[in-house]
């Protein structure tokens, strides 16, 4: 009975997300429902293989262990540089500053090494070949979709840099949605340390599930992108001169090594690759730290403004009607202390609580998970995961294990308003001719990326 109900909630979540994409589609008549069916089926198959099939699950356990070990390797480097300060486990600030952020730097350097040696390319090409054959994608968009599983939304387009200028709007949207629906490997490891803290068991749990989330979000991103803006023969003819010829839409095969990667093209040798990766990681770590500091402060400021404003209006209401109660206290009591009153985060919770329920979150947790989904969309996933960590550590607030799992999956993506600017600036810099299309597609790319992450969360709820 429970499985039947969970299956119903999962299918409801998938149907609603697909329905929303269809509602905003720019060409409903051209939607390839076979591709949609294959993409959704791939999500289920990948989830079953990774989470339920023992042989495959063990392999992913080892991969997750590798990511967890990365945290240990980074800790060793951090301890050498910062001394015993990195072992202060009583303060999350120390853990974040001296363990989580250094992980971003180390993994960025490690990724550069793997790129230079050609190891990561082979993995990416293998997945790209699978997506190309299974879903009928062109080579460039399947390669970009596969790259997004491992690297960030600004780095993945570099893999298909020669093809960007000649991409159709549908192909370009597929690249954009793929970037928003997945996360970069460097911040992936940071999230593992972020959510798992110093507990190896918790680190292993989040490492495996965040890896799974990024994997199964790739076909979901393709599904959402191809519903929002289906490919048409006319669009293909416009960029290929009437025929799909040349390398622009040539299918990718694992044997074809075009070396369209940053490190492979730009690094002079292995040491240069390590140096570049370290520098890039340092910039990212500083950006993440500064971003988290600023946005957390802004949230507290907005909460205070909302609460103060509510108190002023409430005071006027009490003056006019002495029997009127304290609104903020009423909200605090009704939510079991999860919210201090009518705050900014409470407003987000109200807006996104129905979404949380649709993807399978148990009823008692929909406001808290709704708050996290709102923070992730309006600000970014780092702030949402930070709030997620605080909620889990707050005494008196107990989320169900199913809610924790769904949240971990649904938050695992770059789908937020800031990413529109990041993609327009990043992709537009290497493909200036596509800047108009990038700005035109920004909002529906955000919609597609958000829907893809929510589809992944819905499927996670089924496999709890």
Secondary structure in CASP SS format (residue, H / E / C, confidence):
PFRMAT SS
TARGET T0000
AUTHOR 0000-0000-0000
METHOD secondary structure of the structure
MODEL  1
X C 1.00
X H 1.00
X H 1.00
X H 1.00
X H 1.00
X H 1.00
X H 1.00
X H 1.00
X H 1.00
X H 1.00
X H 1.00
X H 1.00
X H 1.00
X H 1.00
X H 1.00
X H 1.00
X H 1.00
X H 1.00
X H 1.00
X H 1.00
X H 1.00
X H 1.00
X H 1.00
X C 1.00
X C 1.00
X C 1.00
X C 1.00
X H 1.00
X H 1.00
X H 1.00
X C 1.00
X C 1.00
X H 1.00
X H 1.00
X H 1.00
X H 1.00
X H 1.00
X H 1.00
X H 1.00
X H 1.00
X H 1.00
X H 1.00
X H 1.00
X H 1.00
X H 1.00
X H 1.00
X H 1.00
X H 1.00
X H 1.00
X H 1.00
X H 1.00
X C 1.00
X C 1.00
X H 1.00
X H 1.00
X H 1.00
X H 1.00
X H 1.00
X H 1.00
X H 1.00
X H 1.00
X H 1.00
X H 1.00
X H 1.00
X H 1.00
X H 1.00
X H 1.00
X H 1.00
X H 1.00
X H 1.00
X H 1.00
X H 1.00
X H 1.00
X H 1.00
X H 1.00
X H 1.00
X H 1.00
X H 1.00
X H 1.00
X H 1.00
X H 1.00
X H 1.00
X H 1.00
X H 1.00
X H 1.00
X H 1.00
X H 1.00
X C 1.00
X C 1.00
X C 1.00
X C 1.00
X H 1.00
X H 1.00
X H 1.00
X H 1.00
X H 1.00
X H 1.00
X H 1.00
X H 1.00
X H 1.00
X H 1.00
X H 1.00
X H 1.00
X H 1.00
X H 1.00
X H 1.00
X H 1.00
X H 1.00
X H 1.00
X H 1.00
X H 1.00
X H 1.00
X H 1.00
X H 1.00
X H 1.00
X H 1.00
X H 1.00
X C 1.00
X H 1.00
X H 1.00
X H 1.00
X H 1.00
X H 1.00
X H 1.00
X H 1.00
X H 1.00
X H 1.00
X H 1.00
X H 1.00
X H 1.00
X H 1.00
X H 1.00
X H 1.00
X H 1.00
X H 1.00
X C 1.00
X C 1.00
X C 1.00
X H 1.00
X H 1.00
X H 1.00
X H 1.00
X H 1.00
X H 1.00
X H 1.00
X H 1.00
X H 1.00
X H 1.00
X C 1.00
X C 1.00
X C 1.00
X C 1.00
X C 1.00
X C 1.00
X C 1.00
X H 1.00
X H 1.00
X H 1.00
X H 1.00
X C 1.00
X H 1.00
X H 1.00
X H 1.00
X H 1.00
X C 1.00
X C 1.00
X C 1.00
X C 1.00
X H 1.00
X H 1.00
X H 1.00
X H 1.00
X H 1.00
X H 1.00
X H 1.00
X H 1.00
X H 1.00
X H 1.00
X H 1.00
X H 1.00
X H 1.00
X C 1.00
X C 1.00
X C 1.00
X H 1.00
X H 1.00
X H 1.00
X H 1.00
X H 1.00
X H 1.00
X H 1.00
X H 1.00
X H 1.00
X H 1.00
X H 1.00
X H 1.00
X C 1.00
X C 1.00
X C 1.00
X H 1.00
X H 1.00
X H 1.00
X H 1.00
X H 1.00
X H 1.00
X H 1.00
X H 1.00
X H 1.00
X H 1.00
X H 1.00
X H 1.00
X H 1.00
X H 1.00
X H 1.00
X H 1.00
X H 1.00
X H 1.00
X H 1.00
X H 1.00
X H 1.00
X H 1.00
X H 1.00
X H 1.00
X H 1.00
X H 1.00
X H 1.00
X H 1.00
X H 1.00
X C 1.00
X C 1.00
X C 1.00
X C 1.00
X H 1.00
X H 1.00
X H 1.00
X H 1.00
X H 1.00
X H 1.00
X H 1.00
X H 1.00
X C 1.00
X C 1.00
X C 1.00
X C 1.00
X C 1.00
X C 1.00
X C 1.00
X C 1.00
X C 1.00
X C 1.00
X C 1.00
X C 1.00
X C 1.00
X C 1.00
X C 1.00
X C 1.00
X C 1.00
X C 1.00
X C 1.00
X C 1.00
X C 1.00
X H 1.00
X H 1.00
X H 1.00
X H 1.00
X H 1.00
X C 1.00
X C 1.00
X C 1.00
X H 1.00
X H 1.00
X H 1.00
X H 1.00
X H 1.00
X H 1.00
X H 1.00
X H 1.00
X H 1.00
X H 1.00
X H 1.00
X H 1.00
X H 1.00
X H 1.00
X H 1.00
X H 1.00
X H 1.00
X H 1.00
X H 1.00
X H 1.00
X H 1.00
X H 1.00
X H 1.00
X H 1.00
X H 1.00
X H 1.00
X H 1.00
X H 1.00
X H 1.00
X H 1.00
X H 1.00
X H 1.00
X H 1.00
X H 1.00
X H 1.00
X H 1.00
X H 1.00
X H 1.00
X H 1.00
X H 1.00
X H 1.00
X H 1.00
X H 1.00
X H 1.00
X H 1.00
X H 1.00
X H 1.00
X H 1.00
X H 1.00
X H 1.00
X H 1.00
X C 1.00
X C 1.00
X C 1.00
X C 1.00
X C 1.00
X C 1.00
X H 1.00
X H 1.00
X H 1.00
X H 1.00
X H 1.00
X H 1.00
X H 1.00
X H 1.00
X C 1.00
X C 1.00
X C 1.00
X C 1.00
X C 1.00
X C 1.00
X C 1.00
X C 1.00
X C 1.00
X H 1.00
X H 1.00
X H 1.00
X H 1.00
X H 1.00
X H 1.00
X H 1.00
X H 1.00
X H 1.00
X H 1.00
X H 1.00
X H 1.00
X H 1.00
X H 1.00
X H 1.00
X C 1.00
X C 1.00
X C 1.00
X C 1.00
X H 1.00
X H 1.00
X H 1.00
X H 1.00
X H 1.00
X H 1.00
X H 1.00
X H 1.00
X H 1.00
X H 1.00
X H 1.00
X H 1.00
X H 1.00
X H 1.00
X H 1.00
X H 1.00
X C 1.00
X C 1.00
X H 1.00
X H 1.00
X H 1.00
X H 1.00
X H 1.00
X H 1.00
X H 1.00
X H 1.00
X H 1.00
X H 1.00
X H 1.00
X H 1.00
X H 1.00
X C 1.00
X C 1.00
X C 1.00
X C 1.00
X C 1.00
X C 1.00
X C 1.00
X H 1.00
X H 1.00
X H 1.00
X H 1.00
X H 1.00
X H 1.00
X H 1.00
X H 1.00
X H 1.00
X H 1.00
X C 1.00
X C 1.00
X C 1.00
X C 1.00
X C 1.00
X C 1.00
X H 1.00
X H 1.00
X H 1.00
X H 1.00
X H 1.00
X H 1.00
X H 1.00
X H 1.00
X H 1.00
X H 1.00
X H 1.00
X H 1.00
X H 1.00
X H 1.00
X C 1.00
X H 1.00
X H 1.00
X H 1.00
X H 1.00
X H 1.00
X H 1.00
X H 1.00
X H 1.00
X H 1.00
X H 1.00
X H 1.00
X H 1.00
X H 1.00
X H 1.00
X H 1.00
X H 1.00
X H 1.00
X H 1.00
X H 1.00
X H 1.00
X H 1.00
X H 1.00
X H 1.00
X H 1.00
X H 1.00
X H 1.00
X H 1.00
X H 1.00
X H 1.00
X H 1.00
X H 1.00
X C 1.00
X C 1.00
END
